[in-house]
Each structure stands twice: as structure tokens, then as C-alpha cells.
Amino acid sequence: MTKNWNKLIVALDLDEKNEIIKVVKALSPRVTKFKIGPIAFTRFGPSLVKTLVKQGKDIFLDLKLHDIPNTMKCSAAVITELGCWAFTVHCKAGQAALLAVSEEVRTVARKNKLRKPLILGVTELTSSHSSQEAVLKLANQGINSGIDGIVASAWEAAAIKAAAVKIGKKILVVTPGIRGIKDSVGDQKRVATSKTAFNNGADYIVVGRPIISNKNYLQAAEDVLSC
């Protein structure tokens, strides 16, 4: 029996609300963390986030904010008010924008007595070929901006952790691109199994299609976490 259910974030990349509810129900209570990305958020908006938050789910809103500092911090304020567990910004937005987001989130959470969501900085997407050097350059920008974590593939996780320790900081690493041994890679390039990701220092893994494309969601999740 796997022991990493609390480290699994299931991506609800679906455009049918009944399917989303079906997945969440099937995986509960073992899975408590769910990612809402552009597909579901564009169709259902904040109401879906609020519904799942009310059910006690930890929602990871993956919109990869990337804009001028003022727009990013205002968007981050709204996300904080929604009660999200975590959300993404793009490290390519620059240190000024990341610092602005970090400060705004702290202020809004404190003012409204809300849980402060984790701010996760996206580096290079796992659907692209990228060097560790390029990923670390972006990760360091995030680490030095006061955000809570970095989103990167399993292959950069250990180096990111080491880079943070080197300057006396601690950083979470959230790893997408997770595939089981028999799973189709699809459009992903920098993939790894869950075991490899955790061994390399990942704190959480994000898994979508290998789970939600199966009929038995719970078994599929078990299979992913077991290899």
C-alpha cells in the first residue's frame, strides 16, 4: 500500500463538470489535493474553486500568472480570497513581479484572516526540452523572491533543493510530468515515475491524464504512486 497519497495532486483537466465531480468523489478521501488549470477554470470559473474548497479540498490553481507586477499582485489577491491552497506564477515574469505577489498575498491573508496560499513558481514546462541550467536560472529567481515553491521536472528537483540550501533557504518542489511505466508519454518530454521524483526530492507530484483517462481513478492513482 502506497504511503504518498498526501503528496499527490490530481489535475482536473476536464471540461465536463460532472466528470470533475466524479473524479473528486472517486478519489476522496485518499486524495485531498486537486489542480484546477486553464481548461476547467476557463469553463467554470471561480465557482468550481469555491465548491471544492467548501468540500474541504486543497485546491491548486494553476494559471501561471505572467504579467506586469500590478496585474499579477491583484490577481494573486483574488486567488487568496478564494481560499486556494496553492497557485502558480511564472518565474519568467521577473523578480519584481514575484516580490509584489509575495507581499500582496501575505497582506491579503493577514487582513482577511485567511490561510496564506503557497506561491509556486513555474520554470520550464515538462512538455519542452530544457537544460538543467535554464531551469535553475529561473528557479533561483523564484527562490530569491520569497515564493514558497518551484514547479519543475523530477530531473531538476535535487539541484533546486541544493541551490536553496546553499543560500540558507528552504523551497518546495512540485513535479509534473509523472508517468507510470506503462503510461503513454503523450506531449511530455521530461518525464519520470513517482518513485524517481520523490527520490530526487519532490515534495508533491502532479498527475493528470494517467489518472483521469482511466475508468478506475483510484486504482490508476494507486498504480502511479506504486512505481
N, C-alpha and C positions, 0 to 999 in steps of 0.2 A: 504494500500500500504506500502510495507516494506521501511525502511529508511536506510538499511545497505548494499546497493549494493556496496558502495566503500570499504566495509570491506570483500568482498567475493573474494576469489582466486579460480578459477576453474582449476582443474587438468586435463591437456590434455593427459591423459594416454591412448593414442590410437596409433596404428601402421599403420594407413592409413592417408596419408597427406590430402586427400580430405575431410575426416571426421573431421580432426582437423580444417581445414579452415571453414568447415560448422558450427562447434560448435562456433568458434570465431565470425563468421559473425552473427549467430543467437542471440548471447548474447550481441553483441555490439549495442548501445554504453553504455548500463547499466553496463555491466561488463567490466572493463578495465585491470584487473589483472588475469594473467594466469600462471599456473605452468607447466613447462616442466621438466619431470623426466627422469629416465633411459630408459623407453620404447621409447618415442619419440626421445630423444636425441641420443640414440644408432642408431636408424634407419636414422634420418635426419640430425643429427649433428648441428653445429653452424649456418648453412644456415637457418634453421627454426627459430632460435632465432632472427637472423638478419631481416628476413622477417617480423616477428611480431613486432619487435622494430620499424622498419620503418613505420609500420601502427599505431604507437603511443600507443602500448600496453605495460603495465608494466609486464615484464617477470621475473618470479621467477624460477630460475634454481636450481632444487632440485637434486643435485648429491651427497650430503652428503660426502664431501671431508673428507677423513680419511687416512692420510699417514704421512710420515716424514715432519717436518716443511718446508724444502726447496721445496719439491714437492707440498705441499699444497699452499704455497705462490705463486709459479709460476703458478699454475692452477688458483688461485684467480686473478692474474694479467690478464690472458686471459679473464676470465669471466667479469672483469671490462671493458676491452676493447670492449667486445661485447655489452655493453650498458644495461646490465641486471639491473632490479630494485632491485632484491634481489637474494641471493643464500645461500645454506646450507653447513655448515661444521659439522662434528660430534664432540660433546663435548668430546667424549672418546679419541680423538686424543691428548688431553692434552693441558695444558696452554701454553707451549712453542710454539706449532703449531698455536694455536688460536691467540696469540700475534703477531706471524710472519705474519699471514694472515691479521690481522687488520692493521698493519703498511704498508704492501705492497699495500693493497687496497687504503689506503689514499694517498700513494706516487704516484701510477699509475694514480689515478683520478685527483690529483692536477697537475701532469706533463702534462697530455693529455687534461686537462680542461674538464673532464667528470663528470657526476653525480656519486657520490660515491654510489655503491650498498649497500643495507642493508646486513649485515652478520648475518645469523640466525643459532644458534647452536641447533642441534638435540640432544635430550636426549634419552629417551626410546621410541621406536616405539609404536604407538597406537594399533598395531596388537599383542602386547605382554602384558602379565600380569606383572605389575610392581608396586612397592610401591612408595608412595609419597616421602619417604626418599631417594630412589635410584634416582628418577628424580631430586630432589632438589640438591643432591650431584653433579650431572652433570651440572645442571643449574647454580649453584654457581661458578663452574669452568668457565663457559661461561661469567657470569656477571663480574667476576674479570679479564677477558681477553680483555675487551674493545669491544666486539662484540655488535651488535645492538639489537638482539632479541633471544628468545628461542622458540623452537618448542616443544610443549608438549600438552597433552590432556587437555580437559576442567577441569578435576578434579584436576589438579596441578596448573592451571593458577593463582589463587588468592595467593597461597603460594609463587609462583615465584615472583610475583609483590611485595609481602610483604618482601621477602628476599632482593630484590634490594633496596627498600626504607630504609630498616634497615641499609644499609651501604652507604646511600646517593646517590644511583644511580637509574636511570630510565631505564626500559627494556621493549621492546615489547614482546608480547606473541602471537605466531601464532599457531592456534589449528587445527589439522587434526582430523580424526575420527568423523566427523559430520554426523549425520543421522537424517532424518525426522522420525516422529512417526511410519509411515508405511513402512519405508525403511528396506531392509534386512541388517543385521549387517555384513554379509559376514565374512571375515577373521579378522575383527576388534574386539578388546577386550575392550578397554577403550573408549567408545563412549558417545556422548551426542548430544542434539539438539543444534541448533544455539543459541536459547534463553539462554540456560544454559551456553554455552560458553561465550557469551557476558556478562551475569550477573556475571560470575566468573572472568571477567577481560580480556578476549581475545581481542586483537586489530584487528586480522584478523582470518578468518576461511578458511580452505582449504577443498574443496568438489570436489570429482571426480565422482565415479560411480553413486551416487544418481541423478546426473545431466546428465552426458554423456551417460548413459544407457537408457535414455528416448527419445522418439521421439520429444517431445516438450521441448527443452532445456530451453527456457526462463521460461515456466511455472514450470518446475521442480526446477529451481533455486528459483523462487518465493516461491514455496512450502517449500523448505528447509529453506529459510530465515524467513518464517512466523511461524515457530513452535519452 
